[in-house]
């Protein structure tokens, strides 16, 4: 992947550094994640940013680690 140098406000980098530690990302990865969430939020103004962020995280997970979706109605029908 090609890289580009950018000037970014130190306050934003500091916030990204803090968030990156909590999310086990690099500072660059955190800024990229925020950019993806922001772009998706602008493209989908009806969706909450938290939903967009969780969706992007889910899409990044390896398929082997994911569990199939089971609707609650199906779970309740099996228990009954």
N, C-alpha and C positions, 0 to 999 in steps of 0.2 A: 504494500500500500504506500502510495506517495504521501509525503508529509509536507506541510506548509507552516512556516513560522508566522505567528500572529501576535499582535499586542493586545493583551487582555488586562483589564483592570485588576490590580492586586487584590482588592476585596473579593472579587469573584473567584480568583485563584485560591485565596485563603478558604473561602466557603467550600470550594470544590475539593480542596485537600482534606478538610474535615469530613465531608460526605464520603469521599473516596475511601477513607480509612474504615468508616462504618459499613460500607458496601463492598469492601474487599476489591476495589478497583484502583487503577492508577488515576492520577489527577487528570491526565489526558482522556482516559476512558470515562471518567465522571463528566467532564465537559462535553464529550461526544454524546453520552447518554442524555444529558440535559438538552442538548441540541435536538436530538431525535424526538424526545418527549415534546419539546416546544413546537417543532415542526408538525408533529402529529396532532397536537392540540389546536394549532391554527387550522389544520385541514379538517378537524372534527370538533367544532366549537360546542357541540351539544354533549360531548363526553367529558367527564371529570378527568383532570390531569392524573389523579391517582390511578384511575382505571387504565388510562393509556400507559402509564409507567409499568403497572403490573402486567399488562398485556405484552409489552415489549420484553420484559424480563422473562415471561413465559415462552415467548417465541424464541428466545435465545437459549433455552434449556435444551439439552440433547433429548431427542425423542425417546431414547432408551430409559431415561430417568423420569419420564412423564407417566401419569396415570390416566387411563381413559375416563372421559366424562360420563357420569351416570346421573341422569336427572333424579331429583328428590322423589318425584312421583313413582319412579321405578323402585327406589330403595324402600319406600313406604309400602308398596304393593308386595314386595318380597317378604317383609317382616310380618305382614298380616296373615 
